[in-house]
Amino acid sequence: MPATYDPIATTTLGSANNSITFSSIPSTYTDLRVIITPLANATVYYMAIQLNGDTGSNYSFTSLYGNGSSATSNSQTSQTEIGIIWFNGATTTIPAFATIDLFSYAGSTNKTVLATNSADNNGSGTVERHVGLWRNTAAITSIKLFDTSTGRQMKAGTTATLYGIKNA
């Protein structure tokens, strides 16, 4: 990573789990970046993000998805999370790769999130872009990444790292 990136925390799942949470995030950076390489327990899964434990309908997002032969888009308002990964045709052995940027996370305005992810499924991969808004002016102190699908979890070996970005 560039010298402006400081690793704050890394989590690697030792067993299957529905979520990864980063907490006690310091307010000493301009922006945050999470890099996650999730392994799925199913061929379809949907990962989302919640901030500061907020489970209210305070999130909105727009998503674009392409797989080389088709493209779709989706827009949602008044949600209880921001969608950041949607894989249809994911494998349980080939990880995806996602970056989640949280801009001006310690500022006093609503928070924006940009998620970018890609996955290869033996030559038939996917690319996604998600932009989200958390309608709250509080500084972000915790980030929860989770699979919203009932009964599905990220497999052991899923890794997520939180970085603080200086002077972005």
C-alpha positions in Angstrom: 0.0 0.0 0.0 1.1 3.6 -0.5 2.8 5.4 2.4 -0.5 7.3 3.0 -2.2 4.0 4.0 -1.9 2.8 7.6 -3.2 -0.7 8.4 -5.6 -0.4 11.4 -6.8 -3.9 11.8 -7.0 -7.3 9.9 -9.4 -10.1 10.5 -9.1 -13.6 9.0 -11.9 -15.9 9.8 -10.8 -19.2 11.5 -14.3 -20.6 11.0 -17.4 -19.7 9.0 -19.1 -16.6 10.3 -21.8 -14.2 9.2 -20.0 -11.0 9.9 -16.7 -9.1 10.4 -16.7 -6.0 12.5 -14.1 -3.3 12.9 -14.7 -1.2 16.0 -12.9 1.6 18.0 -11.8 3.2 14.7 -9.7 6.3 15.4 -10.7 9.6 13.9 -7.1 10.6 12.8 -7.4 9.8 9.1 -9.2 11.6 6.2 -10.7 8.4 4.7 -11.0 4.7 5.3 -10.5 1.7 3.0 -11.5 -1.9 3.6 -10.1 -4.6 1.5 -11.9 -8.0 1.7 -11.4 -11.3 0.0 -14.6 -13.2 0.9 -15.1 -16.9 0.3 -18.7 -17.9 -0.1 -20.5 -20.8 1.4 -23.1 -20.7 -1.5 -23.2 -19.7 -5.1 -25.4 -16.7 -4.4 -24.6 -14.3 -1.6 -25.2 -10.7 -0.8 -22.8 -8.8 1.5 -23.7 -5.4 3.1 -22.2 -2.8 5.4 -23.7 -1.1 8.5 -22.0 1.8 10.3 -21.8 2.5 14.0 -24.3 -0.3 14.7 -27.1 1.7 12.9 -29.8 -0.8 11.8 -32.4 1.9 11.0 -33.6 2.8 7.5 -30.8 5.4 7.0 -29.0 4.0 4.0 -29.4 4.4 0.3 -27.4 2.8 -2.6 -27.1 2.3 -6.3 -25.4 -0.7 -7.8 -24.1 -1.7 -11.2 -23.4 -5.4 -12.1 -21.9 -7.0 -15.2 -20.7 -10.5 -16.1 -19.4 -10.1 -19.7 -22.8 -10.9 -21.3 -25.3 -8.8 -19.4 -25.4 -5.8 -17.1 -28.0 -4.7 -14.5 -28.5 -1.9 -12.1 -30.4 -1.4 -8.9 -31.2 1.6 -6.7 -32.6 1.4 -3.2 -33.5 4.0 -0.6 -34.5 3.8 3.1 -32.6 0.6 3.6 -31.1 -0.9 6.8 -27.7 -1.4 5.1 -25.6 -0.5 2.0 -25.2 -3.4 -0.4 -21.6 -3.8 -1.3 -21.3 -7.3 -2.9 -23.8 -9.3 -4.8 -22.5 -12.5 -6.4 -24.7 -14.8 -8.4 -22.5 -17.7 -9.5 -19.8 -17.3 -6.8 -17.7 -20.3 -6.1 -16.9 -21.7 -2.7 -13.2 -22.0 -3.5 -12.3 -18.9 -5.6 -12.3 -15.7 -3.5 -13.7 -12.4 -4.8 -11.8 -9.2 -4.2 -13.6 -6.0 -2.9 -12.5 -2.6 -1.9 -14.8 -0.4 0.2 -13.9 3.3 0.5 -15.5 5.5 3.2 -14.9 9.2 2.5 -14.6 11.9 5.1 -15.6 9.3 7.7 -14.8 11.6 10.7 -16.5 14.7 9.2 -19.8 16.3 10.1 -21.7 15.5 6.9 -23.6 12.5 5.7 -21.2 9.6 4.8 -20.6 8.2 1.3 -19.3 4.7 0.5 -17.9 3.4 -2.8 -17.5 -0.4 -3.1 -15.8 -2.0 -6.1 -15.5 -5.8 -6.5 -14.6 -8.4 -9.0 -14.7 -12.2 -9.0 -13.5 -14.9 -11.4 -15.5 -18.0 -11.9 -13.1 -20.0 -14.1 -13.2 -17.4 -16.9 -16.8 -16.1 -16.4 -16.2 -13.4 -13.8 -18.2 -10.5 -12.6 -17.6 -6.8 -11.9 -19.6 -4.6 -9.6 -19.8 -1.0 -8.4 -21.9 0.2 -5.5 -22.2 3.8 -4.3 -24.0 4.3 -1.0 -25.0 7.0 1.4 -25.4 6.8 5.2 -27.7 9.6 6.3 -25.9 10.4 9.6 -23.4 13.1 10.5 -21.6 11.2 13.3 -18.0 10.1 12.8 -17.7 6.4 11.8 -16.4 4.4 14.7 -17.4 0.9 13.7 -17.9 -1.0 10.4 -19.8 -4.2 10.2 -19.5 -6.3 7.0 -22.1 -9.1 6.8 -23.9 -11.6 4.6 -27.6 -10.7 4.6 -28.7 -14.1 3.3 -30.4 -16.3 5.9 -28.2 -19.1 7.0 -25.3 -18.2 4.8 -21.8 -17.3 6.1 -18.4 -16.4 4.9 -16.1 -19.4 4.9 -13.0 -19.7 7.0 -10.1 -18.0 5.3 -12.1 -14.9 4.4 -9.8 -11.9 5.1 -10.6 -8.2 5.7 -8.2 -5.4 6.4 -9.1 -1.8 7.4 -6.8 1.0 6.4 -6.7 4.6 7.4 -5.8 7.0 4.6 -3.8 10.1 5.5 -4.2 13.4 3.7 -6.3 12.0 0.9 
